Each structure stands twice: as structure tokens, then as C-alpha cells.
């Protein structure tokens, strides 16, 4: 099985191109900085962090999503597969490549959390569901992350989910 799940931040805006031909396909290339924990150290609570910079590519709808919503500093969860390849460069040398082909990309933090981390250019639109049930209204205010605070005294059975 070839399955990869990464959580990281884009090192720069995606480079998006479109394929030639009858049906143009978006091809977004970007690099994710993914934290890696290694060894023991007296600093940083006993763990030393380094980052791996992983080349990723997204095609078609995922490529269009990357072009529209992903920017430098955006934290994402990406699932996909590893793809290797090779080509001969202009000097006649064989170059081997390894990319993660994105099958699914999701935001890993809210818009407010991203703004607090200094992620310049991060934008996210949150559509309001038109079919949301208005019958569950506790008068609770939404937190900064966009989640509703559940007031004291509401038991789990009163919530509209399990």
C-alpha cells in the first residue's frame, strides 16, 4: 500500500501551470515543511525539532484548490501517495525525482489561528450551511476558532450529534 499523510506548512505559494490539450488540467507544485522530532536534548522540553521539506504535486481539482486557497505559511493536512520518476537533464545526466501526489488537502487550522501565526496571505471562506437546523439554539457565543462554546448544564444527549 502506498499511502502518505503529512501535516505541514507551505514554504511558498504553489507554482500552478495548466496542461496543454483539449482539456486543460491544473498542476500545482509546492513544498511542505513538515516537523520531524529526533533525539533527546536538554532544550525544548527534551525534544529537538527539525523539518523535512517535501515536494508535493496536486492535479486537476486538487490543483485548482491549491491555486485558489493555499499560500505561503498555510498549514494543511495532505494525504496522497509517493511517486518516483526520472528524466535526463540538458547535460545528459539522469535525475531521479520523488514527489507526494496529493489526493486530498484540508486546512489544519482556522483562519484566526493562521493569522496569529503570521501566515501572510492566508484566506479562507466559510460558507454558511443553508440547511442548518435553527432548532438547536442555546444562545452560546462562538469562540475565536469559529466553534460554538457549549454552555454548562447541557448534557451530551441534548446535542444534535453523538
Beta strands, then each sheet from edge to edge (+ up, - down):
strand 1: 4-10
strand 2: 15-18
strand 3: 26-40
strand 4: 47-59
strand 5: 75-88
strand 6: 94-107
sheet 1: 2+ 3- 1+ 5- 6+ 4+
end
